Amino acid sequence: MELTWSGKALVVTLLFRSIFGGYLIGMDQHGFDDVESALTVLLIYGLIDIFAALFLLGKRYGLLGIIGLDVIFLALQSVFTIAALGETVDAGLHDPLTNWWATLLMFLFSILTLIFAFKIYRETRLSLHVLESPSP
């Protein structure tokens, strides 16, 4: 399978995202002494990496899984950030406003992943229509 420019950009974005996820796991476990949160982050980024591997193997549901996880991830991160602005959450451990650069990177990685994934989805859908059309 030959990757398009969007496919290569998606893989690079997911690679940096995995590195960032490793940083978050380390901060949760050692910086905040919160093993449960570290395991949750490991699960989230592990699922993203599994779907990325499926995408690299040419499976369409790998790409759909990446899109689905990112939509859920963006929605939950937005709700958590809005709740933190309203000061209804415990600002002790995971305050997204204090750690604004990590919050910004999470949103940036999710949005870039969605942009590239939708471009790839559109490209592959169009190429499937070309393959399925009868030749005269």
Buried (B, 14 or more C-beta within 10 A) or exposed (E): EEEBEBBEBBBEBBEEBBEBBEEBBEBBBEEEEBEEBBBBBBEBBEBBBBBBEBBBEEEEEBBBBBBBBBEEBBEEBEEBBEEBEEEEBEEEEBBBEEBEEBBEBBBBBBEBBBBBBBBBBEBBEEEEEEEEEEEE
